[in-house]
Amino acid sequence: MKIDMVISRGKFHTGEYNYVFDEIATIKETCGDKARLKVILETGELGDYD
């Protein structure tokens, strides 16, 4: 089984990286060993590589 998630883009764009990290960690923990987690990044919304 595979679980897809999209990070909270608003939090990421405002620099709340710890929130995004915790969000991913919580979902991964919930998945356990029974599901593979795929994190989707909306890279098209990033203005540049920085």
PQR file with spaces between the fields and no chain letter, atoms N, CA, C, O and H, PARSE charges and radii, in Angstrom:
ATOM       1  N    MET     1       0.839   -1.169    0.000 -0.4000 1.5000
ATOM       2  CA   MET     1       0.000    0.000    0.000 -0.0000 2.0000
ATOM       3  C    MET     1       0.891    1.241    0.000  0.5500 1.7000
ATOM       4  O    MET     1       1.989    1.241    0.556 -0.5500 1.4000
ATOM       5  N    LYS     2       0.388    2.292   -0.638 -0.4000 1.5000
ATOM       6  CA   LYS     2       1.122    3.548   -0.720 -0.0000 2.0000
ATOM       7  C    LYS     2       0.179    4.684   -0.320  0.5500 1.7000
ATOM       8  O    LYS     2      -0.975    4.722   -0.746 -0.5500 1.4000
ATOM       9  H    LYS     2      -0.504    2.292   -1.090  0.4000 1.0000
ATOM      10  N    ILE     3       0.675    5.596    0.491 -0.4000 1.5000
ATOM      11  CA   ILE     3      -0.071    6.781    0.899 -0.0000 2.0000
ATOM      12  C    ILE     3       0.614    7.994    0.287  0.5500 1.7000
ATOM      13  O    ILE     3       1.823    8.172    0.440 -0.5500 1.4000
ATOM      14  H    ILE     3       1.612    5.566    0.837  0.4000 1.0000
ATOM      15  N    ASP     4      -0.157    8.828   -0.404 -0.4000 1.5000
ATOM      16  CA   ASP     4       0.365   10.078   -0.970 -0.0000 2.0000
ATOM      17  C    ASP     4      -0.093   11.237   -0.096  0.5500 1.7000
ATOM      18  O    ASP     4      -1.246   11.288    0.330 -0.5500 1.4000
ATOM      19  H    ASP     4      -1.138    8.683   -0.528  0.4000 1.0000
ATOM      20  N    MET     5       0.814   12.161    0.164 -0.4000 1.5000
ATOM      21  CA   MET     5       0.428   13.369    0.891 -0.0000 2.0000
ATOM      22  C    MET     5       1.090   14.577    0.251  0.5500 1.7000
ATOM      23  O    MET     5       2.186   14.482   -0.300 -0.5500 1.4000
ATOM      24  H    MET     5       1.751   12.119   -0.182  0.4000 1.0000
ATOM      25  N    VAL     6       0.416   15.704    0.329 -0.4000 1.5000
ATOM      26  CA   VAL     6       0.967   16.978   -0.127 -0.0000 2.0000
ATOM      27  C    VAL     6       1.245   17.785    1.134  0.5500 1.7000
ATOM      28  O    VAL     6       0.382   17.895    2.006 -0.5500 1.4000
ATOM      29  H    VAL     6      -0.475   15.782    0.776  0.4000 1.0000
ATOM      30  N    ILE     7       2.443   18.349    1.234 -0.4000 1.5000
ATOM      31  CA   ILE     7       2.765   19.139    2.416 -0.0000 2.0000
ATOM      32  C    ILE     7       1.899   20.395    2.462  0.5500 1.7000
ATOM      33  O    ILE     7       1.337   20.811    1.448 -0.5500 1.4000
ATOM      34  H    ILE     7       3.143   18.260    0.526  0.4000 1.0000
ATOM      35  N    SER     8       1.796   20.993    3.643 -0.4000 1.5000
ATOM      36  CA   SER     8       1.071   22.254    3.803 -0.0000 2.0000
ATOM      37  C    SER     8       1.894   23.362    3.158  0.5500 1.7000
ATOM      38  O    SER     8       2.837   23.884    3.754 -0.5500 1.4000
ATOM      39  H    SER     8       2.252   20.656    4.467  0.4000 1.0000
ATOM      40  N    ARG     9       1.523   23.708    1.942 -0.4000 1.5000
ATOM      41  CA   ARG     9       2.321   24.671    1.164 -0.0000 2.0000
ATOM      42  C    ARG     9       2.388   26.035    1.826  0.5500 1.7000
ATOM      43  O    ARG     9       3.431   26.688    1.801 -0.5500 1.4000
ATOM      44  H    ARG     9       0.757   23.284    1.458  0.4000 1.0000
ATOM      45  N    GLY    10       1.294   26.467    2.412 -0.4000 1.5000
ATOM      46  CA   GLY    10       1.273   27.767    3.069 -0.0000 2.0000
ATOM      47  C    GLY    10       2.290   27.841    4.193  0.5500 1.7000
ATOM      48  O    GLY    10       3.006   28.832    4.332 -0.5500 1.4000
ATOM      49  H    GLY    10       0.446   25.937    2.432  0.4000 1.0000
ATOM      50  N    LYS    11       2.348   26.790    4.989 -0.4000 1.5000
ATOM      51  CA   LYS    11       3.317   26.741    6.100 -0.0000 2.0000
ATOM      52  C    LYS    11       4.743   26.730    5.552  0.5500 1.7000
ATOM      53  O    LYS    11       5.622   27.402    6.092 -0.5500 1.4000
ATOM      54  H    LYS    11       1.767   25.984    4.876  0.4000 1.0000
ATOM      55  N    PHE    12       4.970   25.976    4.494 -0.4000 1.5000
ATOM      56  CA   PHE    12       6.305   25.902    3.901 -0.0000 2.0000
ATOM      57  C    PHE    12       6.725   27.265    3.364  0.5500 1.7000
ATOM      58  O    PHE    12       7.852   27.705    3.590 -0.5500 1.4000
ATOM      59  H    PHE    12       4.256   25.429    4.056  0.4000 1.0000
ATOM      60  N    HIS    13       5.821   27.930    2.654 -0.4000 1.5000
ATOM      61  CA   HIS    13       6.146   29.218    2.042 -0.0000 2.0000
ATOM      62  C    HIS    13       6.402   30.320    3.074  0.5500 1.7000
ATOM      63  O    HIS    13       7.117   31.283    2.797 -0.5500 1.4000
ATOM      64  H    HIS    13       4.905   27.573    2.470  0.4000 1.0000
ATOM      65  N    THR    14       5.814   30.171    4.262 -0.4000 1.5000
ATOM      66  CA   THR    14       6.060   31.173    5.301 -0.0000 2.0000
ATOM      67  C    THR    14       7.229   30.795    6.195  0.5500 1.7000
ATOM      68  O    THR    14       7.487   31.460    7.197 -0.5500 1.4000
ATOM      69  H    THR    14       5.233   29.388    4.487  0.4000 1.0000
ATOM      70  N    GLY    15       7.941   29.722    5.835 -0.4000 1.5000
ATOM      71  CA   GLY    15       9.152   29.343    6.560 -0.0000 2.0000
ATOM      72  C    GLY    15       8.916   28.500    7.796  0.5500 1.7000
ATOM      73  O    GLY    15       9.817   28.343    8.620 -0.5500 1.4000
ATOM      74  H    GLY    15       7.731   29.182    5.020  0.4000 1.0000
ATOM      75  N    GLU    16       7.723   27.956    7.937 -0.4000 1.5000
ATOM      76  CA   GLU    16       7.432   27.116    9.098 -0.0000 2.0000
ATOM      77  C    GLU    16       7.841   25.668    8.806  0.5500 1.7000
ATOM      78  O    GLU    16       7.005   24.768    8.720 -0.5500 1.4000
ATOM      79  H    GLU    16       6.991   28.083    7.268  0.4000 1.0000
ATOM      80  N    TYR    17       9.146   25.479    8.659 -0.4000 1.5000
ATOM      81  CA   TYR    17       9.679   24.177    8.255 -0.0000 2.0000
ATOM      82  C    TYR    17       9.507   23.114    9.337  0.5500 1.7000
ATOM      83  O    TYR    17       9.313   21.940    9.022 -0.5500 1.4000
ATOM      84  H    TYR    17       9.825   26.210    8.729  0.4000 1.0000
ATOM      85  N    ASN    18       9.577   23.510   10.601 -0.4000 1.5000
ATOM      86  CA   ASN    18       9.376   22.539   11.678 -0.0000 2.0000
ATOM      87  C    ASN    18       7.956   21.989   11.660  0.5500 1.7000
ATOM      88  O    ASN    18       7.738   20.811   11.941 -0.5500 1.4000
ATOM      89  H    ASN    18       9.735   24.464   10.856  0.4000 1.0000
ATOM      90  N    TYR    19       6.994   22.840   11.329 -0.4000 1.5000
ATOM      91  CA   TYR    19       5.607   22.388   11.210 -0.0000 2.0000
ATOM      92  C    TYR    19       5.501   21.323   10.119  0.5500 1.7000
ATOM      93  O    TYR    19       4.887   20.274   10.315 -0.5500 1.4000
ATOM      94  H    TYR    19       7.171   23.798   11.100  0.4000 1.0000
ATOM      95  N    VAL    20       6.108   21.610    8.968 -0.4000 1.5000
ATOM      96  CA   VAL    20       6.050   20.677    7.836 -0.0000 2.0000
ATOM      97  C    VAL    20       6.763   19.374    8.194  0.5500 1.7000
ATOM      98  O    VAL    20       6.272   18.291    7.879 -0.5500 1.4000
ATOM      99  H    VAL    20       6.607   22.462    8.809  0.4000 1.0000
ATOM     100  N    PHE    21       7.914   19.476    8.848 -0.4000 1.5000
ATOM     101  CA   PHE    21       8.651   18.280    9.277 -0.0000 2.0000
ATOM     102  C    PHE    21       7.779   17.432   10.200  0.5500 1.7000
ATOM     103  O    PHE    21       7.656   16.222   10.011 -0.5500 1.4000
ATOM     104  H    PHE    21       8.313   20.356    9.104  0.4000 1.0000
ATOM     105  N    ASP    22       7.175   18.080   11.203 -0.4000 1.5000
ATOM     106  CA   ASP    22       6.334   17.351   12.155 -0.0000 2.0000
ATOM     107  C    ASP    22       5.127   16.724   11.467  0.5500 1.7000
ATOM     108  O    ASP    22       4.707   15.618   11.811 -0.5500 1.4000
ATOM     109  H    ASP    22       7.275   19.063   11.357  0.4000 1.0000
ATOM     110  N    GLU    23       4.577   17.438   10.497 -0.4000 1.5000
ATOM     111  CA   GLU    23       3.436   16.925    9.735 -0.0000 2.0000
ATOM     112  C    GLU    23       3.822   15.628    9.002  0.5500 1.7000
ATOM     113  O    GLU    23       3.095   14.635    9.053 -0.5500 1.4000
ATOM     114  H    GLU    23       4.917   18.336   10.218  0.4000 1.0000
ATOM     115  N    ILE    24       4.956   15.656    8.332 -0.4000 1.5000
ATOM     116  CA   ILE    24       5.426   14.468    7.605 -0.0000 2.0000
ATOM     117  C    ILE    24       5.728   13.335    8.573  0.5500 1.7000
ATOM     118  O    ILE    24       5.352   12.189    8.325 -0.5500 1.4000
ATOM     119  H    ILE    24       5.546   16.462    8.290  0.4000 1.0000
ATOM     120  N    ALA    25       6.407   13.649    9.682 -0.4000 1.5000
ATOM     121  CA   ALA    25       6.766   12.620   10.663 -0.0000 2.0000
ATOM     122  C    ALA    25       5.520   11.964   11.256  0.5500 1.7000
ATOM     123  O    ALA    25       5.503   10.752   11.469 -0.5500 1.4000
ATOM     124  H    ALA    25       6.712   14.580    9.884  0.4000 1.0000
ATOM     125  N    THR    26       4.488   12.744   11.521 -0.4000 1.5000
ATOM     126  CA   THR    26       3.255   12.198   12.085 -0.0000 2.0000
ATOM     127  C    THR    26       2.566   11.256   11.107  0.5500 1.7000
ATOM     128  O    THR    26       2.112   10.178   11.491 -0.5500 1.4000
ATOM     129  H    THR    26       4.502   13.729   11.347  0.4000 1.0000
ATOM     130  N    ILE    27       2.488   11.662    9.847 -0.4000 1.5000
ATOM     131  CA   ILE    27       1.857   10.803    8.845 -0.0000 2.0000
ATOM     132  C    ILE    27       2.675    9.530    8.644  0.5500 1.7000
ATOM     133  O    ILE    27       2.113    8.443    8.511 -0.5500 1.4000
ATOM     134  H    ILE    27       2.856   12.538    9.536  0.4000 1.0000
ATOM     135  N    LYS    28       3.997    9.663    8.621 -0.4000 1.5000
ATOM     136  CA   LYS    28       4.863    8.485    8.454 -0.0000 2.0000
ATOM     137  C    LYS    28       4.677    7.514    9.605  0.5500 1.7000
ATOM     138  O    LYS    28       4.602    6.302    9.405 -0.5500 1.4000
ATOM     139  H    LYS    28       4.454   10.546    8.729  0.4000 1.0000
ATOM     140  N    GLU    29       4.604    8.057   10.812 -0.4000 1.5000
ATOM     141  CA   GLU    29       4.399    7.201   11.986 -0.0000 2.0000
ATOM     142  C    GLU    29       3.058    6.479   11.900  0.5500 1.7000
ATOM     143  O    GLU    29       2.950    5.306   12.260 -0.5500 1.4000
ATOM     144  H    GLU    29       4.665    9.041   10.974  0.4000 1.0000
ATOM     145  N    THR    30       2.046    7.182   11.424 -0.4000 1.5000
ATOM     146  CA   THR    30       0.720    6.589   11.277 -0.0000 2.0000
ATOM     147  C    THR    30       0.735    5.466   10.236  0.5500 1.7000
ATOM     148  O    THR    30       0.049    4.457   10.397 -0.5500 1.4000
ATOM     149  H    THR    30       2.133    8.134   11.132  0.4000 1.0000
ATOM     150  N    CYS    31       1.513    5.645    9.178 -0.4000 1.5000
ATOM     151  CA   CYS    31       1.622    4.618    8.136 -0.0000 2.0000
ATOM     152  C    CYS    31       2.277    3.353    8.664  0.5500 1.7000
ATOM     153  O    CYS    31       1.926    2.246    8.257 -0.5500 1.4000
ATOM     154  H    CYS    31       2.070    6.465    9.047  0.4000 1.0000
ATOM     155  N    GLY    32       3.231    3.525    9.574 -0.4000 1.5000
ATOM     156  CA   GLY    32       3.941    2.371   10.116 -0.0000 2.0000
ATOM     157  C    GLY    32       4.660    1.606    9.012  0.5500 1.7000
ATOM     158  O    GLY    32       5.104    2.185    8.021 -0.5500 1.4000
ATOM     159  H    GLY    32       3.516    4.425    9.905  0.4000 1.0000
ATOM     160  N    ASP    33       4.766    0.301    9.202 -0.4000 1.5000
ATOM     161  CA   ASP    33       5.445   -0.552    8.224 -0.0000 2.0000
ATOM     162  C    ASP    33       4.497   -1.068    7.150  0.5500 1.7000
ATOM     163  O    ASP    33       4.929   -1.745    6.217 -0.5500 1.4000
ATOM     164  H    ASP    33       4.406   -0.170   10.007  0.4000 1.0000
ATOM     165  N    LYS    34       3.228   -0.760    7.269 -0.4000 1.5000
ATOM     166  CA   LYS    34       2.230   -1.322    6.361 -0.0000 2.0000
ATOM     167  C    LYS    34       2.029   -0.510    5.087  0.5500 1.7000
ATOM     168  O    LYS    34       1.419   -0.990    4.132 -0.5500 1.4000
ATOM     169  H    LYS    34       2.876   -0.210    8.026  0.4000 1.0000
ATOM     170  N    ALA    35       2.541    0.722    5.072 -0.4000 1.5000
ATOM     171  CA   ALA    35       2.325    1.565    3.893 -0.0000 2.0000
ATOM     172  C    ALA    35       3.572    2.403    3.636  0.5500 1.7000
ATOM     173  O    ALA    35       4.265    2.818    4.566 -0.5500 1.4000
ATOM     174  H    ALA    35       3.037    1.112    5.848  0.4000 1.0000
ATOM     175  N    ARG    36       3.837    2.637    2.383 -0.4000 1.5000
ATOM     176  CA   ARG    36       4.933    3.515    1.967 -0.0000 2.0000
ATOM     177  C    ARG    36       4.363    4.918    1.793  0.5500 1.7000
ATOM     178  O    ARG    36       3.329    5.102    1.149 -0.5500 1.4000
ATOM     179  H    ARG    36       3.275    2.300    1.628  0.4000 1.0000
ATOM     180  N    LEU    37       5.043    5.904    2.369 -0.4000 1.5000
ATOM     181  CA   LEU    37       4.590    7.289    2.287 -0.0000 2.0000
ATOM     182  C    LEU    37       5.311    8.000    1.153  0.5500 1.7000
ATOM     183  O    LEU    37       6.538    7.969    1.057 -0.5500 1.4000
ATOM     184  H    LEU    37       5.883    5.755    2.892  0.4000 1.0000
ATOM     185  N    LYS    38       4.526    8.640    0.299 -0.4000 1.5000
ATOM     186  CA   LYS    38       5.083    9.462   -0.777 -0.0000 2.0000
ATOM     187  C    LYS    38       4.680   10.905   -0.505  0.5500 1.7000
ATOM     188  O    LYS    38       3.495   11.233   -0.449 -0.5500 1.4000
ATOM     189  H    LYS    38       3.529    8.665    0.377  0.4000 1.0000
ATOM     190  N    VAL    39       5.694   11.770   -0.335 -0.4000 1.5000
ATOM     191  CA   VAL    39       5.447   13.180   -0.056 -0.0000 2.0000
ATOM     192  C    VAL    39       5.548   13.955   -1.362  0.5500 1.7000
ATOM     193  O    VAL    39       6.553   13.882   -2.069 -0.5500 1.4000
ATOM     194  H    VAL    39       6.657   11.504   -0.380  0.4000 1.0000
ATOM     195  N    ILE    40       4.497   14.694   -1.668 -0.4000 1.5000
ATOM     196  CA   ILE    40       4.423   15.434   -2.922 -0.0000 2.0000
ATOM     197  C    ILE    40       4.749   16.901   -2.651  0.5500 1.7000
ATOM     198  O    ILE    40       4.153   17.532   -1.778 -0.5500 1.4000
ATOM     199  H    ILE    40       3.680   14.753   -1.094  0.4000 1.0000
ATOM     200  N    LEU    41       5.688   17.422   -3.399 -0.4000 1.5000
ATOM     201  CA   LEU    41       6.080   18.823   -3.292 -0.0000 2.0000
ATOM     202  C    LEU    41       5.578   19.560   -4.518  0.5500 1.7000
ATOM     203  O    LEU    41       5.829   19.129   -5.643 -0.5500 1.4000
ATOM     204  H    LEU    41       6.172   16.909   -4.108  0.4000 1.0000
ATOM     205  N    GLU    42       4.890   20.637   -4.325 -0.4000 1.5000
ATOM     206  CA   GLU    42       4.396   21.456   -5.435 -0.0000 2.0000
ATOM     207  C    GLU    42       5.522   22.396   -5.881  0.5500 1.7000
ATOM     208  O    GLU    42       5.471   23.598   -5.622 -0.5500 1.4000
ATOM     209  H    GLU    42       4.686   20.988   -3.411  0.4000 1.0000
ATOM     210  N    THR    43       6.521   21.851   -6.540 -0.4000 1.5000
ATOM     211  CA   THR    43       7.704   22.647   -6.904 -0.0000 2.0000
ATOM     212  C    THR    43       7.403   23.731   -7.932  0.5500 1.7000
ATOM     213  O    THR    43       8.172   24.684   -8.056 -0.5500 1.4000
ATOM     214  H    THR    43       6.563   20.874   -6.750  0.4000 1.0000
ATOM     215  N    GLY    44       6.318   23.612   -8.660 -0.4000 1.5000
ATOM     216  CA   GLY    44       5.943   24.633   -9.624 -0.0000 2.0000
ATOM     217  C    GLY    44       5.605   25.959   -8.963  0.5500 1.7000
ATOM     218  O    GLY    44       5.646   27.006   -9.609 -0.5500 1.4000
ATOM     219  H    GLY    44       5.693   22.838   -8.560  0.4000 1.0000
ATOM     220  N    GLU    45       5.270   25.920   -7.672 -0.4000 1.5000
ATOM     221  CA   GLU    45       4.933   27.128   -6.948 -0.0000 2.0000
ATOM     222  C    GLU    45       6.153   27.839   -6.367  0.5500 1.7000
ATOM     223  O    GLU    45       6.042   28.963   -5.878 -0.5500 1.4000
ATOM     224  H    GLU    45       5.237   25.069   -7.147  0.4000 1.0000
ATOM     225  N    LEU    46       7.313   27.191   -6.418 -0.4000 1.5000
ATOM     226  CA   LEU    46       8.510   27.814   -5.902 -0.0000 2.0000
ATOM     227  C    LEU    46       9.017   28.832   -6.923  0.5500 1.7000
ATOM     228  O    LEU    46       9.113   28.536   -8.113 -0.5500 1.4000
ATOM     229  H    LEU    46       7.404   26.278   -6.816  0.4000 1.0000
ATOM     230  N    GLY    47       9.334   30.012   -6.452 -0.4000 1.5000
ATOM     231  CA   GLY    47       9.774   31.061   -7.354 -0.0000 2.0000
ATOM     232  C    GLY    47      11.161   30.844   -7.910  0.5500 1.7000
ATOM     233  O    GLY    47      11.443   31.210   -9.051 -0.5500 1.4000
ATOM     234  H    GLY    47       9.256   30.253   -5.485  0.4000 1.0000
ATOM     235  N    ASP    48      12.036   30.244   -7.106 -0.4000 1.5000
ATOM     236  CA   ASP    48      13.407   29.968   -7.522 -0.0000 2.0000
ATOM     237  C    ASP    48      13.947   28.803   -6.686  0.5500 1.7000
ATOM     238  O    ASP    48      13.228   28.237   -5.862 -0.5500 1.4000
ATOM     239  H    ASP    48      11.807   29.946   -6.179  0.4000 1.0000
ATOM     240  N    TYR    49      15.203   28.453   -6.901 -0.4000 1.5000
ATOM     241  CA   TYR    49      15.786   27.320   -6.199 -0.0000 2.0000
ATOM     242  C    TYR    49      16.136   27.618   -4.756  0.5500 1.7000
ATOM     243  O    TYR    49      16.369   26.688   -3.984 -0.5500 1.4000
ATOM     244  H    TYR    49      15.788   28.913   -7.570  0.4000 1.0000
ATOM     245  N    ASP    50      16.182   28.874   -4.368 -0.4000 1.5000
ATOM     246  CA   ASP    50      16.488   29.223   -2.984 -0.0000 2.0000
ATOM     247  C    ASP    50      15.262   29.058   -2.126  0.5500 1.7000
ATOM     248  O    ASP    50      15.314   29.304   -0.921 -0.5500 1.4000
ATOM     249  H    ASP    50      15.993   29.630   -4.995  0.4000 1.0000
